[in-house]
């Protein structure tokens, strides 16, 4: 990633950029390490503000990457210390974004690999499935536990997910501190972009 430009923060999907470029959105429970992951992927230390306060992201934050795609930093869900009314607004905004944003190419759903499967995460993934929104899973904070624990926790998560899914999604293991998984995520984004271009050009 050579050229990265902040486009703006938007409260409504209708206000989002009109460019016909693929969007890759990042979302997860509050404090899952989303900002750190975005900074790691872009190679910009403070592109997405890292905060110890859950619920810091409250808008649809757009970044233009190399003039060819948009990275969208979405509000988290879970235990953010905001009012029930404010959470309701976020949920409505996200639901409308997922259901109406034609440019959305893929959602990166972030999961903290250190903890047992959480119902809020599973419910969110089920919502994406019901809305037929393409997504992959990004397990974060892999540097905090050992490989055996990573394997056990990811297996447990997919066992829970398998109760309502016949086909499991692609996933990545990442660490913002060590840069783990960065190349794999970037390669995936480039592959999706390539496929979308071919589809638009009428190629099989």
C-alpha positions in Angstrom: 0.0 0.0 0.0 1.6 3.2 -1.2 -1.1 5.9 -1.2 -3.5 6.0 1.6 -6.0 8.9 2.0 -8.7 9.4 4.6 -11.9 10.3 2.8 -14.2 11.0 5.7 -16.6 9.7 8.4 -20.2 9.2 7.6 -23.2 8.6 9.8 -25.5 7.4 6.9 -24.9 5.0 4.0 -26.4 7.5 1.6 -23.6 10.0 2.5 -20.8 7.5 1.7 -18.5 8.0 -1.3 -20.1 7.3 -4.7 -17.0 5.9 -6.5 -17.5 2.5 -8.0 -14.5 0.8 -6.3 -14.6 -2.3 -4.1 -15.0 -1.8 -0.4 -13.5 -4.0 2.3 -15.1 -3.4 5.7 -13.6 -4.3 9.1 -15.8 -4.9 12.1 -15.7 -6.8 15.4 -16.7 -6.7 19.0 -15.5 -3.7 21.0 -11.8 -3.9 21.9 -11.1 -6.8 19.5 -8.0 -4.9 18.1 -9.6 -3.6 15.0 -7.7 -0.3 14.9 -4.4 -2.0 15.5 -5.1 -4.5 12.7 -6.0 -1.8 10.3 -2.8 0.1 11.2 -0.8 -3.1 10.7 -2.3 -3.8 7.3 -1.8 -0.3 6.0 1.6 0.2 7.5 0.5 3.5 9.1 0.9 3.6 12.8 -2.0 5.9 13.6 -4.3 5.6 10.5 -7.1 4.2 12.7 -7.0 5.6 16.2 -6.1 3.0 18.8 -8.0 3.5 22.0 -8.5 1.6 25.2 -12.0 2.9 25.3 -14.4 0.4 23.7 -16.8 1.9 21.1 -14.4 4.6 19.9 -15.4 4.2 16.3 -18.9 5.6 15.9 -19.2 6.3 12.1 -18.4 4.6 8.8 -14.8 5.7 8.3 -13.5 5.5 4.7 -9.9 5.3 3.5 -8.9 5.3 -0.1 -6.1 2.8 -0.8 -3.8 3.2 -3.8 -6.8 4.8 -5.7 -8.3 1.3 -6.3 -10.3 0.3 -3.2 -11.8 1.6 0.0 -11.0 0.3 3.5 -14.0 0.9 5.7 -13.6 1.0 9.5 -17.0 0.2 11.0 -18.3 0.7 14.5 -17.8 -2.3 16.8 -20.5 -4.2 18.6 -20.7 -5.7 22.1 -19.9 -4.0 25.4 -19.2 -0.5 24.3 -19.9 2.0 27.0 -22.6 3.9 25.2 -26.3 4.3 25.7 -28.8 1.7 24.5 -30.3 4.3 22.2 -26.8 5.0 20.7 -26.2 1.3 20.2 -29.5 1.0 18.4 -28.5 3.8 16.0 -25.2 2.0 15.2 -27.0 -1.3 14.6 -29.6 0.4 12.3 -26.8 2.1 10.4 -24.8 -1.1 10.0 -27.8 -3.1 8.9 -28.6 -0.5 6.3 -25.0 -0.4 5.1 -24.7 -4.2 4.7 -28.1 -4.4 2.9 -27.7 -1.5 0.5 -24.0 -0.8 -0.2 -23.4 -2.2 -3.7 -19.7 -1.5 -3.5 -19.2 -3.8 -0.5 -16.9 -6.6 -1.7 -16.2 -8.3 1.6 -16.5 -7.9 5.3 -13.6 -8.8 7.6 -15.2 -10.1 10.8 -12.7 -9.8 13.6 -12.6 -12.4 16.4 -10.4 -12.3 19.5 -8.6 -15.7 19.3 -7.8 -15.8 23.0 -11.4 -16.2 24.2 -14.1 -18.9 23.9 -16.8 -18.5 21.3 -19.0 -15.6 22.0 -22.7 -15.6 21.2 -22.5 -11.9 20.0 -19.9 -12.9 17.4 -21.9 -16.0 16.2 -25.1 -13.9 16.0 -23.4 -11.3 13.9 -22.0 -13.8 11.5 -25.4 -15.4 11.2 -26.8 -12.0 10.4 -24.3 -11.6 7.6 -25.2 -15.0 6.3 -28.9 -14.2 6.3 -28.2 -10.9 4.5 -26.0 -12.8 2.0 -23.0 -10.5 2.7 -19.7 -12.0 1.7 -17.3 -12.2 4.7 -14.2 -13.9 6.0 -13.0 -14.2 9.7 -9.9 -12.6 11.0 -8.7 -14.0 14.4 -6.8 -11.3 16.2 -4.2 -11.1 19.0 -2.5 -14.4 18.1 0.7 -13.2 19.8 -1.0 -13.4 23.2 -1.3 -17.2 23.3 0.6 -20.2 22.0 -0.1 -22.3 18.8 -1.8 -25.1 20.7 -4.3 -22.6 22.3 -4.9 -20.9 18.9 -5.7 -24.3 17.3 -8.0 -25.2 20.2 -9.8 -21.9 20.2 -10.3 -21.7 16.5 -11.6 -25.3 16.4 -14.0 -24.6 19.2 -15.3 -21.5 17.4 -15.9 -23.3 14.1 -17.6 -26.2 16.0 -20.0 -23.7 17.4 -20.4 -22.0 14.0 -20.9 -25.4 12.3 -24.2 -25.8 14.3 -25.9 -23.4 11.9 -23.5 -23.3 8.9 -23.1 -26.1 6.3 -20.0 -24.4 4.8 -17.4 -22.6 7.0 -15.8 -19.3 5.8 -12.2 -18.6 5.0 -10.2 -17.3 7.9 -6.9 -15.7 8.9 -4.8 -15.8 12.0 -3.3 -12.3 12.7 -1.2 -10.4 15.2 -1.0 -6.6 14.9 2.1 -6.5 17.1 4.1 -9.1 15.1 2.6 -8.5 11.6 1.3 -12.1 11.4 -1.2 -12.6 8.7 -0.7 -9.3 6.9 0.5 -10.7 3.6 -2.3 -13.3 3.5 -5.0 -10.6 4.1 -3.5 -8.3 1.5 -3.2 -11.1 -1.0 -6.9 -12.0 -0.4 -7.9 -8.4 -1.0 -5.9 -8.3 -4.2 -7.5 -11.6 -5.4 -11.0 -10.4 -4.8 -10.3 -7.1 -6.6 -8.8 -9.0 -9.5 -11.9 -11.3 -9.7 -14.3 -8.3 -9.6 -12.5 -6.6 -12.4 -12.7 -9.7 -14.6 -16.4 -10.0 -13.8 -17.1 -6.4 -14.8 -15.2 -7.0 -18.1 -17.4 -10.0 -18.8 -14.7 -12.6 -18.3 -15.5 -15.9 -16.7 
